[in-house]
Amino acid sequence: MRKIFSFTIIACLAAISIGCARDKKPDEYKSSVLEDLPFVYKMTVQQGNIITEEMVDSLELGMTKRQVEFVLGTPLLTDFFHTNRWDYVYTIRRGHQKMEQRDLTLYFQDDVLARMAGDIRPDANRAEEREQKEILVTVPDYDQRKGVLSRGLKAVGLEPKD
């Protein structure tokens, strides 16, 4: 009886030590086993400031902070201790694809854009190749729609004069 009891205690201790030694957090967090299946929908998630090539191409050294904020919007990160540095960060994860990240850091000197660093840089050739798009807006003539009462009076022959 004593051998069975000691064997049971040793087996329980071995199971506990093996259970604790296992790595419970893999490199990537997965909430479900079904997450990797191709027919499972994963929503596109965007975070941060959307930074396009057109926006970055319109930046020029010597622009004021207000001009840069007009072109790119309010920066995502502004450091209290480094007020002359603005960080624009944009991440997007489309479905099962890897997450894409774009960074743009702007450095100011005396409230004037002095230097740019990051993934996307302004390119004069790219800006020239982009053709100017002319926007033509056509507005149709106003067609007054008559209500039920006006149409009913017109059918009877009692249409009011304007």
C-alpha positions in Angstrom: 0.0 0.0 0.0 2.8 2.3 0.9 4.5 1.6 -2.5 1.3 2.5 -4.4 0.9 5.7 -2.4 4.5 6.8 -3.0 4.3 5.9 -6.7 1.1 8.0 -7.0 2.8 11.0 -5.4 5.8 10.7 -7.6 3.6 10.4 -10.7 1.6 13.5 -9.7 4.8 15.5 -9.1 6.2 14.4 -12.4 3.0 15.5 -14.2 3.0 18.8 -12.4 6.6 19.6 -13.3 6.1 18.6 -16.9 3.0 20.8 -17.1 4.8 23.8 -15.7 7.8 23.4 -18.0 5.7 23.6 -21.2 5.7 27.0 -22.9 2.2 28.3 -22.8 2.7 31.4 -24.9 3.7 30.7 -28.5 5.4 33.4 -30.6 2.1 34.6 -32.1 -1.1 34.7 -30.1 -3.9 32.6 -31.6 -7.3 32.8 -30.1 -8.6 29.7 -32.0 -7.4 26.7 -33.8 -9.7 27.6 -36.7 -8.0 31.0 -37.2 -5.5 29.7 -39.8 -8.2 28.1 -42.0 -8.6 30.0 -45.3 -12.4 30.2 -45.2 -12.4 32.0 -41.9 -13.0 35.7 -42.4 -10.5 38.1 -40.8 -11.3 41.8 -40.8 -8.9 44.3 -42.3 -7.5 46.4 -39.4 -6.0 49.9 -40.0 -4.4 52.0 -37.3 -2.6 55.3 -37.3 -2.3 58.0 -39.9 -2.9 57.0 -43.5 0.2 58.0 -45.4 0.1 58.0 -49.1 2.8 58.7 -51.6 1.0 61.8 -52.9 0.9 63.2 -49.4 4.6 62.6 -48.9 5.5 64.0 -52.3 3.8 67.3 -51.5 6.1 67.8 -48.5 9.0 70.2 -48.9 11.8 71.2 -46.6 11.1 74.6 -45.2 7.4 74.1 -44.7 6.0 75.3 -41.4 4.4 73.0 -38.8 0.9 74.2 -39.8 1.5 73.5 -43.5 2.8 70.0 -42.7 -0.2 69.4 -40.4 -2.5 70.5 -43.3 -0.9 68.0 -45.7 -0.5 65.0 -43.4 -2.9 65.6 -40.5 -2.2 65.6 -36.8 0.8 63.4 -36.0 0.1 60.1 -34.1 3.0 60.5 -31.8 4.2 63.8 -30.3 6.8 63.6 -27.6 6.5 66.1 -24.8 10.2 66.3 -24.4 11.0 66.5 -28.1 8.5 68.9 -29.6 10.5 69.3 -32.8 9.9 65.7 -33.8 6.7 64.3 -35.2 6.1 60.6 -35.8 3.5 59.4 -38.3 2.9 55.6 -38.0 0.5 53.6 -40.1 -0.2 49.9 -39.8 -2.6 47.7 -41.8 -3.4 44.0 -41.6 -5.4 42.6 -44.4 -7.1 39.4 -43.6 -4.5 36.5 -43.2 -1.6 38.6 -44.6 1.2 39.9 -42.6 0.9 43.3 -41.0 2.4 46.2 -43.0 3.8 49.2 -41.3 4.9 52.6 -42.6 6.8 55.1 -40.6 7.5 58.7 -41.3 9.5 60.9 -38.8 9.7 64.7 -39.4 12.2 66.9 -37.6 11.6 70.6 -37.2 14.0 73.4 -36.5 12.6 76.7 -35.4 9.1 75.5 -36.5 10.3 74.8 -40.0 10.6 71.3 -41.5 14.4 70.5 -41.5 14.7 66.7 -42.1 12.6 63.7 -42.9 13.2 60.0 -42.2 11.2 56.8 -42.6 10.0 54.2 -45.0 8.4 56.7 -47.5 10.5 59.6 -48.8 9.4 62.4 -51.2 10.3 61.7 -54.8 10.2 64.5 -57.4 10.2 62.1 -60.3 7.2 60.3 -58.9 5.3 63.6 -58.4 6.1 64.7 -62.0 4.9 61.4 -63.5 1.6 61.7 -61.7 -0.6 63.6 -64.1 -2.9 66.3 -63.0 -6.4 65.2 -62.9 -9.0 67.7 -64.0 -12.2 67.3 -62.0 -15.4 68.1 -64.0 -18.6 68.2 -62.0 -21.9 68.3 -63.9 -25.0 69.4 -62.1 -28.3 68.4 -63.6 -31.0 71.0 -64.0 -33.4 71.3 -61.2 -36.5 69.2 -61.7 -39.2 70.1 -59.3 -41.0 67.1 -58.1 -44.6 67.6 -57.3 -46.3 66.0 -54.3 -49.4 63.8 -54.3 -51.8 66.7 -53.6 -50.4 68.8 -56.5 -50.6 65.9 -58.9 -54.2 65.1 -57.7 -55.3 68.7 -58.2 -53.7 68.7 -61.7 -55.5 65.5 -62.7 -58.8 67.1 -61.7 -58.0 70.4 -63.4 -57.7 72.5 -60.3 -53.9 73.1 -60.5 -52.9 76.2 -58.6 -50.9 78.8 -60.6 -47.4 79.7 -59.4 
